[in-house]
Amino acid sequence: MAYPLSRNILGPLLKRRLVVIEGLEYIPDSGSFLIVANHVGYQDPILMVTAIALHTHRKIHAIAKWKTLRIPILKRWIGTIPLSRDRSKTIDAALRQLDLGEIVLIYPEGTVNFSDKIIDTKTGAARLAILSGCTVIPAGIRRVSSAPATSFKKYSEILTGRMQLYFGKPMYFVKQQTAELGKNYIHNVHNQIMREVARLAKKEFIPCQL
């Protein structure tokens, strides 16, 4: 009951801050899938969840390390998966949600990036894609304003920031067990996903190196 209520209250308000939304036709109607996106501001998770929740009427579980979701209604809006220092715990928590048929959102950059390049990204998304075998939906986020000049403005974007959102075609990878994973394969999958994310975001992608 809490989630439909928060969706009905927050959804219409937050949707106004999504200046452009393209590619919603690529979002699966059912089943688990992994959304992989670049990170351009603190408003990203809230507005990403808004776009998908209003389209699918389902809850999204975002992997996050920041502590901005202390407002009860926002906690209900985004099902946060804590980013643990022990990354294996985070991967396991996300896999449990995917095994339950849920939607998981991950930002491989790990932090907000105002530059025109995507670089130094983590391979967690690739690992989740391979271990779960779920559909991967790449997403490119583009800012509609210049980067905030102060910390106050940066954090205030949670409440005021806007963005353009572009979803790409689904990507599929063969499911494999942990023992079968090799670094070359993980990095190959990672680079495939992030190259598409960068294209959608109109950024240059610097491939992950072994």
N, C-alpha and C positions, 0 to 999 in steps of 0.2 A: 504493500500500500504506500509506503514512504517514497519509493522510487517513482511510481507513476505520478504522485503528487508533486514531487520536486521537478519532474520532467515537465509537467503541465505549467508550473509556475515559472521555472527558469528558462525553459526552452524558447518560448516566443521572445523573451527579453534578450537572451544571448544571441539568438539567430540574427538580430539586426546588426551585430558586429561582424558577421561573416559577409564581407563585401562581395566575394565571388566563391561559389561552390560548384566545381565541375567534377564529373566522373562518378556520381553517386550510383549510376547504373552498374558499376563494377562491384559494389558492396553486396556480398552474398545475403540472400534472404533468410538463411538459417545455418546452423552449424557453427563450429568454432572457426575463427580466423585471426590472424595476426596483422595489426596495422603498424607499419614501420614508417616513421616520419622524421624530417629534420626539425630543428628546434630554434625558432627565431624570437621567442618572447615568453614571458610567464603566463600569457593568456592562452598559449597553444593548447594545453590539455583540456581546459574548460571548453574552448570553442570547438575543438576536434570532437570531444564527447557530445557536444550539442548537435553537431551536424549528423553524426552517426546515430545518436539516440532518437532524434526526430525522424530519421529515415527508417530505422529498424525497430524502434520501440523496445530496444534492449539495453541493458546496462553494459558499460565498457569498463574494463579493469586496466588502469594506467600504471605502469611501472614508474615510480617517482621517488626522489630522495629529498625534495624540498618540503618545507613545513607550512605551506600556505593553505592547506585544506582543513583548517580548524573550525571553520564555520559549519555547523551541523548540516545545513541544507546542501552545502557543497560536498560534504563527505558522502551524502546519499547520492549526489549527482555523479561523482566519480569514485569507482571502487578501486582505491589505491592499493597497489602491490608495493610494499616498502623495498627500496633498493638497499639491500644489506651489504655490509663490508665483505661478508662471505658471499660472493656472487652466486655460488651454487645454490644457496638458499633461495635467492631471488628467482633463479631459473626453475627450481623445483616448484615454487609457489605459482609461477606463471604457467608451468606445464599442467599443474592441477586444474587451473581454471580452463585451459584449453581442452583437457581431457573431459571436462564437464560440459563441453560444447559452448563455452563462453568466448567473449571477444577480449583480446589483450592488445594494449597500445604500448609501444616502446619507442624511445628516442635514442638511437645508438650514439649520438654525439654526447649524451650524458649531461650536457649543460647548454645554456642558451648561447647561440652563435650568431653574431651580427655581421660576420664577414661574408664575402661572396664565394667562399669555398667551403666544402665539406671535407674535413680532414680529421685524423686521429680518432676515428670512430671505433666503437667496441663491437665485438662479434656476437653479443648476446642474442640479437635478433636472428642471426644465421643459425645459431645453436637451437633456438626454440623452433625455427622452421624445420630443421632436420629431425630433431628429436620427436616432434609432435606430428610431422607430416601434414600440418594444417595449411590452408590457403594463406598466402601472404598478399596483403594489399599495400602497395607502396603509396605514400602520400607526400606531396610537396607543399610546403607552407611558404607563402611569400608575405613579407611585411608590406603595409600600405603607408607607413610613415618612417621617418628616419630613426636610427637607433637612439634610445633615451640617453640623455646626457648625464643624468644623476641617478643614484640608487633609488631615490624616492620615485622618480618617473618610471624606472624599470619595474619596480614592484607595483606601482599603481596601474600598470597595464593589465594586471589580473582583472581589474574592474572596468577598465576603459579601452584596452587595446583591441584593435581590429586586425583582420588578416584575410588573405585570399587562400583558398584551399583547393588543391587539385589531387584527385585520386587517380591512380593508374590501373592498368589491367592486372588481374590476378596473376600471381606467380606460384608455381608449384615445384616442390622438391621432394625427392624420394626419402621416405622415412627411414632412419637408421638408428640403431642402438648406440649408446655411449661408447661401448668398446670398439665400434666400427668407425668412429669419427677420426678423421685425420686432419691435421692442420691445413694441408693444401686444399682439401675439399671445403672445410669451413670457410677459409678465406675466399675461395672462389664463389661460394654462395653469397657470402657477405658482400663482395664487390659487385655481384650481379644486382643484388637488392639495392644497395646504396647508389649505384650508378643510375638506376631508374628514379630513385628518390631525388637525386640531384637534378636530373633532367626536368622533373616536374616542378622542382623548386627554382629552376633557372639558376643553378649554382654549378661551379666547377667541382668535380669530385676527384680527390686525391686518393687513389686506391690504397687499401690496407696492404702492408708488406709483411712477409714472414720474418 
